[in-house]
Amino acid sequence: MTENRELLSFESCHTSWCFDIVRLKFKRIPRPQSHHTSATDFAAAQWEDYFDLILSSDSDEFTVVLNSSESKLLRSWRHSENCAHCFAGAPAYETEEISLGQLRDLLGTEE
């Protein structure tokens, strides 16, 4: 994980993430099979707004909250050297956006 006063960056298994923590903007750049993101990939990616970034204190999980009602979330995990998601026969997961309604359906909960 790389951090300075304004930017925080790290990689998940499939994506390089960069957060402008002052302006509440982020970029996500899909990583090619070589697992290296080029400067061209970063420049081409669009900055997107986010509302909050929640980094789990007891795991590599993180959540990007995209709006103030917390109805749009991106969830993934930071890649590590011995990443259980890349190694140990884990299936290929991808970061995806789901609505609060979809999350409720998946969890079987009511509003």
C-alpha positions in Angstrom: 0.0 0.0 0.0 1.3 3.4 -1.0 0.2 6.6 0.8 1.0 10.2 0.8 -1.0 13.2 2.1 -3.5 13.1 -0.7 -3.2 9.8 -2.5 -3.7 6.2 -1.2 -3.0 3.4 -3.6 -3.0 -0.4 -3.4 -3.8 -3.5 -5.5 -6.5 -6.0 -5.3 -6.1 -9.3 -7.2 -7.5 -7.9 -10.4 -7.3 -4.1 -10.1 -5.0 -1.3 -9.1 -6.8 1.3 -7.0 -5.9 5.0 -6.4 -7.8 7.2 -4.0 -7.5 10.9 -3.8 -8.5 11.2 -0.1 -8.8 15.0 -0.1 -11.1 15.3 -3.2 -13.0 11.9 -2.6 -12.2 10.6 -6.0 -10.8 7.2 -7.1 -9.5 5.4 -10.1 -9.6 1.7 -10.6 -7.4 0.2 -13.3 -7.9 -3.5 -14.3 -4.5 -5.2 -14.1 -3.3 -7.1 -17.1 -2.2 -10.7 -16.8 1.3 -9.5 -16.1 0.0 -7.8 -12.9 1.7 -4.5 -13.9 -0.3 -1.4 -14.5 1.3 1.1 -16.9 1.3 4.9 -16.7 -0.9 4.9 -19.9 -3.5 2.7 -18.1 -3.6 5.1 -15.2 -3.9 8.2 -17.4 -6.7 6.7 -19.4 -8.8 5.7 -16.3 -11.4 8.2 -15.2 -11.6 9.6 -11.7 -14.9 8.7 -10.0 -16.6 10.1 -6.9 -16.8 8.1 -3.7 -18.3 8.9 -0.3 -16.2 6.8 2.0 -13.5 4.2 2.0 -13.6 1.6 4.7 -10.5 -0.5 5.3 -11.0 -3.5 7.5 -8.6 -3.5 10.5 -8.6 -7.3 10.9 -8.4 -8.4 7.2 -7.4 -7.1 3.8 -11.1 -6.4 2.9 -12.1 -2.9 1.9 -15.4 -1.2 0.9 -15.8 1.8 -1.3 -19.0 3.6 -0.5 -20.2 5.4 -3.6 -23.0 7.5 -2.3 -24.2 9.0 1.0 -27.2 6.6 1.4 -24.7 3.7 1.2 -26.8 2.0 -1.4 -23.9 1.6 -3.9 -20.8 -0.2 -2.6 -17.7 -1.8 -4.1 -16.2 -4.5 -2.0 -12.9 -6.3 -2.5 -9.7 -7.2 -0.7 -6.1 -5.9 -0.9 -3.7 -8.3 -2.6 -0.9 -9.6 -0.5 2.1 -11.7 -1.1 0.4 -15.0 0.0 -3.0 -13.9 -1.1 -5.6 -16.6 -0.4 -7.7 -15.3 -3.3 -4.9 -15.8 -5.9 -3.4 -18.9 -4.5 -4.5 -22.0 -2.6 -6.8 -22.9 -5.5 -9.3 -20.1 -4.8 -11.7 -19.4 -7.7 -11.3 -16.2 -9.7 -13.3 -13.4 -8.1 -13.9 -10.0 -9.6 -14.9 -6.8 -8.0 -18.4 -5.8 -8.9 -20.9 -3.1 -8.1 -24.2 -4.2 -6.5 -27.2 -2.3 -5.3 -28.5 -2.2 -1.8 -31.6 -4.2 -3.0 -29.3 -6.9 -4.5 -27.4 -7.0 -1.3 -30.6 -7.5 0.7 -31.7 -10.2 -1.6 -28.4 -12.0 -1.3 -28.6 -11.7 2.5 -32.3 -12.5 2.7 -33.0 -9.4 4.8 -35.8 -6.8 4.7 -35.5 -3.0 4.7 
